[in-house]
């Protein structure tokens, strides 16, 4: 059932593009924030991990919620 709901929210090409752009932006924001906090060479290494972790965990959730709210308001 949830797969059908997700597919219905991301049913248009515009919604899918918005989802991917927001997901990438949030993942980059996580990496940049981590690099800013840690800094230096260690910060770069940790930022790469934050980029990958954010891309697969929090970024899709935030991107989906933005797309869902946009669909609900249109």
Order of alpha helices (4+ residues) and beta strands (2+ residues): alpha-alpha-alpha-alpha
